[in-house]
Amino acid sequence: MAKTYPYIVPVGRRHVPKDSQRAIPENVVKEDVRSRSELDLPPPVLTVQDLAVLLATSSSAVYSRVARGQIPGAFRIGRSLRFDRRIIAQWLSANKASAGGLP
């Protein structure tokens, strides 16, 4: 005989009776509730593979340059290596200018 568990809800759409459905009034404005702006979100990050494509090199070259301290903005999340996109952009523009590239 199979047991039924009342606390397990099947995945999918639940039926809500029409009399309990209500629309949110347009004139209700909460000052303490706001959407998250870009400043509230964590900074965008690059993976090793993303940075390797950006630098036109291999991911093993990225790992070795990080080990030698040649790439700034590297940090670890668990065992994976990530890079702050803003620091990498500043580093690339500084290196381009010092190498005689276009500003």
Salt bridges, closest charged atoms under 4 A:
ASP40 OD2 - ARG34 NH1 3.04
ASP84 OD2 - ARG86 NH2 3.44
